[in-house]
Structures are given as C-alpha cells and as structure tokens.
Amino acid sequence: MTDLSRADWRKATASQNNGGCVEVAANLPGVIAIRDSKRPADGAHVVSKAAFAAFVADARAGRYDIAGA
C-alpha cells in the first residue's frame, strides 16, 4: 500500500472546465495517485508514473473518445 499522507493533490486543469473533479498527486516516489476531489475519503487509484504517462498520451491522441459525443 502506498502512503498518501504527503500527497500534494492538484485538481486537473480540464476538471475545472467541465465540472468533473479529478485530483492528481505527482509528488510521490515512482507513482501517481488519482482521486475524486468530491469524495477524497473514498481513496485513490495509484499507478506507476509510466502507466499514467501512457494513459495521458492515449487520452490526448483521442483513444478514449466516445463516438458520436
């Protein structure tokens, strides 16, 4: 389990524009933590920095776009 007590949570830029509330902590050694800012007590997803970078690259490339949206 990853200790999140020193996580520096920042709201994702895109979340401020569309009403979503995603927070990311990138200051932890070797991992990125992601959580819902409206429900921080529910925990966080923790992934490797490489996995998060791959996800962001795929999202920017449109891989997760919903057809017709």
C-alpha atoms as a printed R data frame, in Angstrom:
   type eleno elety resid chain resno       x      y       z
1  ATOM     1    CA   MET     A     1   0.000  0.000   0.000
2  ATOM     2    CA   THR     A     2   1.259  3.493  -0.836
3  ATOM     3    CA   ASP     A     3   1.412  6.119   1.908
4  ATOM     4    CA   LEU     A     4  -0.603  9.093   0.630
5  ATOM     5    CA   SER     A     5  -0.165 11.252   3.746
6  ATOM     6    CA   ARG     A     6   2.345 13.516   1.954
7  ATOM     7    CA   ALA     A     7   0.482 13.630  -1.353
8  ATOM     8    CA   ASP     A     8   0.305 17.102  -2.893
9  ATOM     9    CA   TRP     A     9  -3.139 16.963  -4.526
10 ATOM    10    CA   ARG     A    10  -3.801 19.197  -7.528
11 ATOM    11    CA   LYS     A    11  -7.007 19.466  -9.480
12 ATOM    12    CA   ALA     A    12  -6.618 18.545 -13.144
13 ATOM    13    CA   THR     A    13  -6.912 21.599 -15.413
14 ATOM    14    CA   ALA     A    14  -9.645 20.000 -17.528
15 ATOM    15    CA   SER     A    15 -11.725 19.267 -14.430
16 ATOM    16    CA   GLN     A    16 -12.126 22.959 -13.727
17 ATOM    17    CA   ASN     A    17 -13.760 23.496 -17.120
18 ATOM    18    CA   ASN     A    18 -16.270 20.660 -17.290
19 ATOM    19    CA   GLY     A    19 -17.483 20.178 -13.717
20 ATOM    20    CA   GLY     A    20 -15.519 16.969 -13.184
21 ATOM    21    CA   CYS     A    21 -13.389 16.771 -10.097
22 ATOM    22    CA   VAL     A    22 -10.222 14.766 -10.643
23 ATOM    23    CA   GLU     A    23  -7.191 15.403  -8.436
24 ATOM    24    CA   VAL     A    24  -3.698 14.099  -9.120
25 ATOM    25    CA   ALA     A    25  -0.721 13.762  -6.781
26 ATOM    26    CA   ALA     A    26   2.527 13.538  -8.747
27 ATOM    27    CA   ASN     A    27   4.979 14.197  -5.916
28 ATOM    28    CA   LEU     A    28   5.173 10.613  -4.633
29 ATOM    29    CA   PRO     A    29   8.218  8.465  -5.451
30 ATOM    30    CA   GLY     A    30   7.601  6.318  -8.540
31 ATOM    31    CA   VAL     A    31   3.802  6.606  -8.600
32 ATOM    32    CA   ILE     A    32   0.921  8.907  -9.463
33 ATOM    33    CA   ALA     A    33  -2.229  8.950  -7.330
34 ATOM    34    CA   ILE     A    34  -5.632  9.933  -8.732
35 ATOM    35    CA   ARG     A    35  -8.814 10.602  -6.732
36 ATOM    36    CA   ASP     A    36 -12.258 12.184  -6.886
37 ATOM    37    CA   SER     A    37 -11.988 15.548  -5.106
38 ATOM    38    CA   LYS     A    38 -15.644 15.392  -4.104
39 ATOM    39    CA   ARG     A    39 -15.019 12.103  -2.271
40 ATOM    40    CA   PRO     A    40 -11.391 12.075  -1.079
41 ATOM    41    CA   ALA     A    41 -12.142  9.715   1.801
42 ATOM    42    CA   ASP     A    42 -13.069  7.004  -0.722
43 ATOM    43    CA   GLY     A    43  -9.385  6.519  -1.565
44 ATOM    44    CA   ALA     A    44  -7.263  6.880  -4.647
45 ATOM    45    CA   HIS     A    45  -6.030  4.880  -7.606
46 ATOM    46    CA   VAL     A    46  -2.256  4.566  -7.555
47 ATOM    47    CA   VAL     A    47  -0.377  3.741 -10.767
48 ATOM    48    CA   SER     A    48   3.220  3.881 -11.954
49 ATOM    49    CA   LYS     A    49   4.405  7.128 -13.488
50 ATOM    50    CA   ALA     A    50   4.987  5.259 -16.772
51 ATOM    51    CA   ALA     A    51   1.423  3.910 -16.808
52 ATOM    52    CA   PHE     A    52  -0.005  7.370 -16.116
53 ATOM    53    CA   ALA     A    53   2.128  8.928 -18.870
54 ATOM    54    CA   ALA     A    54   0.887  6.285 -21.322
55 ATOM    55    CA   PHE     A    55  -2.735  6.950 -20.299
56 ATOM    56    CA   VAL     A    56  -2.324 10.722 -20.761
57 ATOM    57    CA   ALA     A    57  -0.699 10.212 -24.179
58 ATOM    58    CA   ASP     A    58  -3.564  7.921 -25.257
59 ATOM    59    CA   ALA     A    59  -6.173 10.396 -23.990
60 ATOM    60    CA   ARG     A    60  -4.520 13.264 -25.862
61 ATOM    61    CA   ALA     A    61  -4.471 11.127 -29.007
62 ATOM    62    CA   GLY     A    62  -8.234 10.557 -28.717
63 ATOM    63    CA   ARG     A    63  -8.057  6.845 -27.960
64 ATOM    64    CA   TYR     A    64 -10.814  7.116 -25.340
65 ATOM    65    CA   ASP     A    65 -13.117  9.479 -27.216
66 ATOM    66    CA   ILE     A    66 -16.712  8.305 -27.309
67 ATOM    67    CA   ALA     A    67 -18.021  8.014 -30.861
68 ATOM    68    CA   GLY     A    68 -20.809 10.475 -31.573
69 ATOM    69    CA   ALA     A    69 -20.228 12.521 -28.431
